[in-house]
């Protein structure tokens, strides 16, 4: 999970918007959804939630 969090946060720093951030994560096979409890990162392949930011 630490590796995934590291990738996600690095891509967030390099993005100018949440839309770009979401698009960049798709290239890694991750889906980013904004929920009431924060951003949820899930796998594009299996769809399971991996972590909440």
C-alpha positions in Angstrom: 0.0 0.0 0.0 2.9 2.4 0.7 4.1 2.0 -2.9 0.6 2.8 -4.3 0.3 5.8 -2.0 3.7 7.0 -3.1 2.7 6.8 -6.8 -0.7 8.5 -6.2 0.8 11.4 -4.2 3.7 11.9 -6.6 1.2 12.1 -9.5 -1.0 14.6 -7.5 2.0 16.9 -7.1 2.7 16.8 -10.8 -0.9 17.5 -11.8 -2.5 20.9 -12.2 -6.1 19.7 -11.5 -7.9 16.7 -10.0 -9.1 15.8 -13.5 -5.5 15.5 -14.7 -4.6 13.6 -11.6 -7.3 11.1 -12.3 -6.2 10.8 -15.9 -2.5 10.2 -14.9 -3.5 7.4 -12.5 -5.4 5.5 -15.2 -2.0 5.0 -16.9 -0.9 3.0 -13.8 -4.2 1.0 -13.7 -5.8 3.0 -10.9 -9.1 4.7 -10.6 -9.6 7.7 -8.4 -13.0 8.6 -7.1 -14.0 11.5 -4.8 -16.3 10.5 -2.0 -17.6 12.2 1.1 -14.8 10.5 3.1 -12.1 11.5 0.7 -10.5 10.2 -2.5 -10.7 6.5 -2.9 -8.0 4.7 -5.1 -9.2 1.5 -6.6 -7.8 -1.0 -9.1 -9.1 -0.6 -12.7 -8.8 -4.4 -13.1 -10.6 -5.8 -10.2 -12.4 -2.7 -9.0 -11.6 -3.2 -5.3 -10.8 -0.2 -3.2 -7.1 -0.1 -2.3 -6.8 2.9 -0.1 -8.6 6.1 1.0 -6.8 9.5 1.0 
